[in-house]
Amino acid sequence: MLTDPSIIRTVALPPVIDLGATFLFSITGAMEAIRRHYDPVGLFVLALACGLGGGLLRDGLFIQAGPPAAMRDGSYMIAVIAGCVVAGLFFKHVERLSMPFLIFDALGTGAYGVVGASRAFEAGLAIPACIFVGVVNAVGSGLIRDVLVREDLLRAERDLDGFFR
């Protein structure tokens, strides 16, 4: 039996991929907070912003199909808390684990990009829009982290100071 070629069927990605990316990005936010000597509340807030930022941008700005997934499912908060705990336990070994950490960060970025594009496609967006949503979902968390800790602004100020001397 032949099917209509204009109908494209999608296979939803397992939620564990989204939760895994949330967990990995939460670790990166918590590690940055520990490096900057934040208190436990600041550590949690930065991990929360990094872990959920891209997904909140995706669901809140682009897909708009009700509350974001992170607000409907408590397992996202558990993933953020687990990321905080893992970052706290392994922070002393960061220098030794820097290469695996970069690999996990890259895997998290890729996973979030795929999840974002998949969710946008499931919501009925056009292919170019799906790609855009995937990119925003992937880099949104890092962008939010850098804004919150003023990373790029401080780097730009240091570069300008060296340039004008």
Backbone as JSON, one array per atom type, in Angstrom:
{
  "sequence": "MLTDPSIIRTVALPPVIDLGATFLFSITGAMEAIRRHYDPVGLFVLALACGLGGGLLRDGLFIQAGPPAAMRDGSYMIAVIAGCVVAGLFFKHVERLSMPFLIFDALGTGAYGVVGASRAFEAGLAIPACIFVGVVNAVGSGLIRDVLVREDLLRAERDLDGFFR",
  "N": [[0.84, -1.17, 0.0], [0.67, 2.15, -0.92], [1.71, 5.25, 0.41], [0.74, 8.66, 0.88], [3.02, 10.91, -0.46], [3.2, 13.52, 0.38], [2.73, 13.61, 3.02], [4.5, 13.78, 5.89], [5.88, 11.87, 8.28], [6.72, 12.1, 11.68], [9.06, 11.13, 14.13], [9.02, 11.28, 17.46], [11.6, 12.43, 19.52], [13.17, 10.68, 22.21], [12.4, 11.69, 25.56], [14.59, 11.56, 27.22], [16.84, 12.49, 25.92], [16.51, 15.28, 25.82], [16.43, 15.75, 28.57], [18.98, 14.86, 29.25], [20.59, 16.73, 27.91], [19.79, 19.0, 29.31], [20.78, 18.35, 31.85], [23.58, 18.23, 31.29], [24.11, 20.9, 30.47], [23.38, 22.19, 32.81], [25.42, 21.41, 34.48], [27.55, 22.82, 33.29], [26.79, 25.46, 33.84], [26.75, 25.44, 36.65], [29.44, 24.87, 37.16], [30.66, 27.19, 36.2], [29.61, 29.0, 38.02], [30.79, 28.06, 40.39], [33.48, 28.53, 39.79], [33.45, 31.29, 39.88], [32.99, 31.79, 42.49], [30.34, 31.85, 43.55], [27.51, 31.93, 45.79], [25.47, 29.21, 47.19], [22.81, 29.69, 46.27], [23.17, 31.4, 44.05], [24.67, 29.64, 42.49], [22.75, 27.65, 41.95], [20.84, 29.17, 40.54], [22.28, 30.0, 38.28], [22.9, 27.5, 37.17], [20.31, 26.65, 36.65], [19.46, 28.57, 34.78], [21.24, 27.99, 32.71], [20.71, 25.29, 32.21], [17.99, 25.22, 31.51], [17.53, 27.38, 29.87], [17.77, 27.47, 26.94], [15.7, 25.72, 26.18], [13.49, 27.02, 27.28], [13.47, 29.36, 25.79], [12.97, 28.23, 23.28], [10.41, 26.94, 23.64], [8.85, 29.02, 24.7], [9.13, 31.31, 23.05], [9.11, 30.52, 20.31], [7.65, 28.1, 19.7], [5.29, 28.07, 21.3], [3.14, 26.47, 22.43], [1.44, 26.23, 24.72], [2.39, 25.95, 28.23], [5.97, 25.93, 28.75], [7.94, 22.92, 28.29], [9.66, 22.39, 30.43], [8.33, 23.51, 32.55], [6.13, 21.96, 32.85], [6.95, 19.44, 33.52], [8.44, 17.87, 36.18], [10.85, 16.53, 36.11], [12.81, 17.93, 34.8], [13.67, 19.84, 36.61], [14.81, 18.16, 38.49], [16.94, 17.21, 36.96], [18.45, 19.55, 36.78], [19.13, 19.99, 39.47], [20.6, 17.65, 39.91], [22.71, 18.18, 38.15], [23.9, 20.34, 39.49], [24.79, 19.06, 41.82], [26.61, 17.15, 40.77], [28.49, 18.87, 39.61], [29.44, 20.16, 41.9], [30.62, 17.99, 43.23], [32.65, 17.13, 41.48], [34.21, 19.33, 40.91], [36.79, 19.84, 41.84], [38.33, 18.25, 40.26], [38.44, 19.36, 37.79], [40.51, 20.35, 36.13], [41.84, 18.04, 35.35], [39.77, 16.77, 34.06], [39.11, 18.32, 31.87], [39.07, 17.91, 29.06], [37.15, 15.74, 28.66], [34.98, 17.17, 29.69], [34.64, 19.27, 27.84], [33.92, 17.71, 25.66], [31.47, 16.65, 26.57], [30.06, 19.03, 26.76], [29.94, 19.78, 24.07], [28.44, 17.6, 23.11], [26.07, 18.06, 24.51], [25.29, 20.5, 23.37], [24.87, 19.74, 20.71], [22.81, 17.84, 21.12], [20.77, 19.46, 22.18], [20.33, 21.1, 19.97], [19.29, 19.28, 18.09], [17.01, 18.41, 19.48], [15.58, 20.82, 19.67], [15.11, 21.46, 16.94], [13.63, 19.22, 16.23], [11.35, 19.43, 17.91], [10.3, 21.82, 16.94], [9.68, 21.05, 14.34], [7.73, 19.13, 14.85], [5.8, 20.85, 15.79], [4.91, 21.99, 13.5], [6.32, 23.95, 12.09], [8.07, 25.53, 9.36], [10.83, 24.13, 7.46], [13.27, 25.83, 7.34], [12.7, 27.46, 9.56], [12.65, 25.54, 11.55], [15.33, 24.8, 11.65], [16.45, 27.22, 12.52], [15.2, 27.46, 15.06], [16.32, 25.22, 16.27], [19.03, 25.98, 16.38], [18.87, 28.26, 18.04], [17.89, 27.03, 20.34], [20.07, 25.42, 20.96], [22.25, 27.21, 21.43], [21.21, 29.06, 23.12], [21.24, 28.7, 25.94], [23.96, 28.97, 26.65], [24.35, 31.59, 25.82], [22.62, 32.99, 27.55], [23.89, 32.36, 29.98], [26.4, 33.67, 29.61], [25.53, 36.33, 29.48], [24.42, 36.67, 32.04], [26.68, 36.37, 33.71], [28.25, 38.31, 32.72], [30.3, 37.76, 30.91], [31.23, 38.08, 28.14], [31.13, 40.85, 27.96], [33.0, 41.72, 29.88], [35.3, 40.58, 28.76], [35.41, 42.0, 26.35], [35.82, 44.58, 27.34], [38.39, 44.27, 28.46], [39.85, 43.71, 26.15], [39.53, 46.12, 24.73], [40.77, 47.9, 26.49], [43.45, 47.06, 26.27], [43.84, 47.65, 23.6], [43.71, 50.44, 23.38], [45.91, 51.31, 24.77]],
  "CA": [[0.0, 0.0, 0.0], [1.46, 3.37, -1.03], [1.25, 6.36, 1.23], [0.82, 9.97, 0.26], [4.36, 11.45, -0.19], [3.16, 14.86, 0.97], [2.61, 13.45, 4.47], [5.77, 13.44, 6.5], [5.67, 11.4, 9.64], [7.85, 12.38, 12.55], [9.26, 10.28, 15.28], [9.43, 12.14, 18.56], [12.81, 12.0, 20.22], [12.9, 10.32, 23.6], [12.65, 12.82, 26.47], [15.87, 11.43, 27.91], [17.83, 13.32, 25.22], [16.31, 16.64, 26.32], [16.84, 15.77, 29.98], [20.44, 14.74, 29.27], [21.16, 18.03, 27.54], [19.54, 19.88, 30.46], [21.74, 17.95, 32.88], [24.93, 18.65, 30.89], [24.22, 22.35, 30.52], [23.33, 22.58, 34.22], [26.78, 21.23, 34.99], [28.39, 23.92, 32.83], [26.41, 26.65, 34.59], [27.2, 25.29, 38.04], [30.9, 24.99, 37.16], [30.98, 28.61, 36.06], [29.28, 29.64, 39.3], [31.81, 27.67, 41.36], [34.7, 29.26, 39.43], [33.28, 32.69, 40.26], [32.75, 31.81, 43.94], [28.96, 32.2, 43.86], [26.92, 31.19, 46.9], [24.63, 28.11, 46.67], [21.65, 30.19, 45.52], [23.68, 31.84, 42.75], [25.04, 28.44, 41.76], [21.53, 27.01, 41.45], [20.2, 30.03, 39.55], [23.05, 29.94, 37.04], [22.68, 26.16, 36.61], [18.93, 26.63, 36.15], [19.43, 29.37, 33.55], [21.97, 27.27, 31.66], [20.05, 24.03, 31.9], [16.65, 25.37, 30.94], [17.42, 28.6, 29.07], [17.49, 27.23, 25.53], [14.37, 25.12, 26.06], [12.48, 28.04, 27.57], [13.42, 30.21, 24.59], [12.32, 27.45, 22.23], [8.99, 26.72, 23.9], [8.16, 30.26, 25.0], [9.15, 32.3, 21.95], [8.91, 30.03, 18.95], [6.63, 27.07, 19.53], [4.11, 28.63, 21.96], [2.05, 25.48, 22.52], [1.18, 26.07, 26.14], [3.56, 26.16, 29.08], [7.18, 25.2, 28.31], [8.07, 21.54, 28.79], [10.34, 22.4, 31.72], [7.38, 23.91, 33.59], [5.1, 20.92, 32.97], [7.55, 18.17, 33.94], [9.38, 18.09, 37.28], [12.13, 15.86, 35.93], [13.8, 18.93, 34.37], [14.24, 20.43, 37.83], [15.68, 17.13, 39.06], [18.16, 17.21, 36.15], [19.23, 20.73, 37.16], [19.68, 19.73, 40.8], [21.65, 16.64, 39.73], [23.85, 18.86, 37.56], [24.55, 21.1, 40.56], [25.49, 18.11, 42.71], [27.75, 16.6, 40.05], [29.49, 19.94, 39.48], [30.04, 20.35, 43.21], [31.45, 16.84, 43.58], [33.79, 16.94, 40.59], [34.87, 20.59, 40.55], [38.22, 19.76, 42.16], [38.99, 17.48, 39.21], [38.13, 20.0, 36.5], [41.69, 20.46, 35.28], [42.09, 16.72, 34.79], [38.62, 16.36, 33.27], [38.71, 19.4, 30.98], [38.73, 17.41, 27.72], [35.81, 15.12, 28.67], [33.98, 18.21, 29.93], [34.39, 19.92, 26.55], [33.19, 16.76, 24.83], [30.09, 16.62, 27.05], [29.44, 20.3, 26.39], [29.64, 19.69, 22.65], [27.33, 16.66, 22.97], [24.87, 18.75, 24.98], [24.92, 21.49, 22.36], [24.28, 19.0, 19.58], [21.54, 17.24, 21.54], [19.78, 20.51, 22.28], [20.0, 21.53, 18.62], [18.41, 18.26, 17.5], [15.73, 18.45, 20.19], [14.88, 22.04, 19.27], [14.63, 21.33, 15.57], [12.58, 18.19, 16.22], [10.13, 19.97, 18.51], [9.76, 22.82, 16.01], [9.09, 20.32, 13.22], [6.49, 18.55, 15.37], [4.83, 21.93, 15.95], [4.44, 22.39, 12.19], [7.08, 25.04, 11.5], [8.77, 25.23, 8.1], [12.18, 23.59, 7.65], [14.23, 26.86, 7.77], [12.36, 27.87, 10.93], [13.08, 24.45, 12.44], [16.78, 24.92, 11.8], [16.68, 28.39, 13.35], [14.81, 27.13, 16.44], [17.33, 24.3, 16.78], [20.24, 26.75, 16.71], [18.57, 29.07, 19.23], [17.79, 26.11, 21.47], [21.4, 24.92, 21.28], [23.17, 28.24, 21.93], [20.5, 29.98, 24.02], [21.67, 28.55, 27.33], [25.28, 29.58, 26.79], [24.17, 33.03, 25.69], [22.04, 33.47, 28.81], [24.95, 32.26, 30.98], [27.38, 34.73, 29.39], [24.91, 37.61, 29.84], [24.27, 36.73, 33.49], [27.97, 36.54, 34.37], [28.93, 39.41, 32.02], [31.54, 37.2, 30.38], [31.69, 38.72, 26.91], [31.3, 42.27, 28.22], [34.29, 41.89, 30.54], [36.35, 40.27, 27.79], [35.47, 43.12, 25.41], [36.46, 45.7, 28.03], [39.83, 43.99, 28.56], [40.42, 43.86, 24.81], [39.57, 47.54, 24.4], [41.81, 48.53, 27.3], [44.74, 46.73, 25.66], [43.91, 48.27, 22.28], [43.92, 51.87, 23.5], [47.13, 51.65, 25.53]],
  "C": [[0.9, 1.25, 0.0], [0.86, 4.45, -0.15], [1.45, 7.66, 0.48], [2.19, 10.58, 0.55], [4.34, 12.84, 0.43], [3.03, 14.8, 2.49], [3.96, 13.0, 5.02], [5.48, 13.05, 7.95], [6.93, 11.68, 10.46], [7.89, 11.37, 13.66], [9.78, 11.18, 16.38], [10.68, 11.57, 19.23], [12.46, 11.63, 21.65], [13.22, 11.5, 24.52], [14.0, 12.75, 27.17], [16.97, 12.25, 27.21], [17.73, 14.76, 25.7], [16.75, 16.74, 27.77], [18.36, 15.66, 30.11], [21.11, 16.05, 28.92], [20.95, 19.03, 28.67], [20.54, 19.61, 31.56], [23.14, 18.45, 32.54], [25.1, 20.16, 30.95], [24.11, 22.88, 31.95], [24.71, 22.45, 34.85], [27.66, 22.4, 34.56], [28.07, 25.21, 33.58], [26.89, 26.59, 36.03], [28.72, 25.42, 38.14], [31.34, 26.44, 37.05], [30.7, 29.35, 37.36], [30.31, 29.29, 40.36], [33.11, 28.41, 41.07], [34.65, 30.72, 39.89], [32.92, 32.86, 41.74], [31.36, 32.29, 44.3], [28.5, 31.4, 45.08], [26.0, 30.1, 46.33], [23.4, 28.58, 45.87], [22.08, 30.66, 44.13], [24.09, 30.67, 41.88], [23.81, 27.8, 41.15], [20.88, 27.85, 40.36], [20.96, 29.97, 38.22], [22.91, 28.56, 36.38], [21.29, 26.05, 36.01], [18.83, 27.4, 34.83], [20.14, 28.65, 32.41], [21.25, 26.0, 31.25], [18.75, 24.19, 31.15], [16.51, 26.53, 29.97], [17.05, 28.37, 27.62], [16.1, 26.64, 25.3], [13.26, 26.12, 26.34], [12.35, 29.01, 26.4], [12.66, 29.5, 23.47], [10.81, 27.37, 22.44], [8.22, 28.02, 24.1], [8.07, 31.24, 23.85], [8.7, 31.73, 20.61], [7.75, 29.06, 18.81], [5.3, 27.5, 20.14], [2.91, 27.68, 21.96], [1.76, 25.2, 23.99], [2.43, 26.32, 26.96], [4.77, 25.39, 28.56], [7.27, 23.83, 28.98], [8.71, 21.5, 30.17], [9.4, 22.8, 32.86], [6.28, 22.87, 33.8], [5.64, 19.63, 33.57], [8.62, 18.45, 35.0], [10.73, 17.43, 37.09], [13.21, 16.82, 35.41], [14.46, 19.57, 35.59], [15.18, 19.43, 38.52], [16.99, 17.06, 38.29], [19.05, 18.39, 36.5], [19.88, 20.51, 38.53], [20.81, 18.69, 40.71], [22.9, 17.25, 39.1], [24.62, 19.69, 38.58], [25.37, 20.19, 41.46], [26.73, 17.55, 42.03], [28.85, 17.65, 39.91], [30.19, 20.17, 40.81], [30.99, 19.22, 43.59], [32.73, 16.76, 42.75], [34.54, 18.22, 40.25], [36.37, 20.54, 40.8], [39.01, 19.04, 41.07], [38.81, 18.1, 37.83], [39.35, 20.05, 35.59], [41.99, 19.13, 34.6], [40.99, 16.3, 33.83], [38.21, 17.4, 32.24], [38.34, 18.89, 29.58], [37.39, 16.66, 27.72], [34.7, 16.15, 28.89], [33.63, 18.95, 28.64], [33.62, 19.0, 25.61], [31.73, 16.7, 25.25], [29.36, 17.91, 26.7], [29.06, 20.3, 24.91], [28.47, 18.73, 22.4], [26.02, 17.3, 23.42], [24.38, 19.78, 23.98], [24.26, 20.81, 21.16], [22.93, 18.41, 19.93], [20.45, 18.3, 21.62], [19.39, 21.04, 20.9], [19.03, 20.57, 17.95], [17.04, 18.29, 18.16], [14.92, 19.67, 19.76], [14.31, 21.95, 17.87], [13.5, 20.31, 15.48], [11.27, 18.71, 16.8], [9.49, 21.02, 17.6], [9.09, 22.14, 14.83], [7.77, 19.68, 13.63], [5.4, 19.6, 15.53], [4.34, 22.47, 14.61], [5.17, 23.56, 11.57], [7.76, 24.58, 10.22], [10.21, 24.81, 8.41], [13.19, 24.67, 8.04], [13.96, 27.35, 9.2], [12.78, 26.8, 11.93], [14.58, 24.51, 12.69], [17.12, 26.09, 12.71], [16.34, 28.1, 14.82], [15.82, 26.17, 17.06], [18.6, 25.02, 17.19], [20.01, 27.59, 17.97], [18.48, 28.2, 20.47], [19.18, 25.66, 21.91], [22.29, 25.99, 21.93], [22.52, 29.17, 22.94], [20.97, 29.9, 25.45], [23.02, 29.19, 27.57], [25.21, 31.09, 26.69], [23.62, 33.63, 26.98], [23.1, 33.43, 29.91], [25.94, 33.41, 30.84], [26.81, 36.1, 29.74], [24.82, 37.73, 31.36], [25.6, 36.96, 34.21], [28.82, 37.63, 33.72], [30.24, 38.97, 31.4], [32.04, 37.95, 29.15], [31.92, 40.21, 27.1], [32.65, 42.52, 28.89], [35.44, 41.6, 29.6], [36.51, 41.41, 26.8], [36.13, 44.33, 26.06], [37.96, 45.49, 28.14], [40.5, 44.17, 27.21], [40.54, 45.33, 24.42], [40.62, 48.28, 25.22], [43.19, 48.28, 26.72], [44.91, 47.42, 24.32], [44.26, 49.75, 22.38], [45.14, 52.26, 24.31], [48.31, 51.74, 24.64]]
}
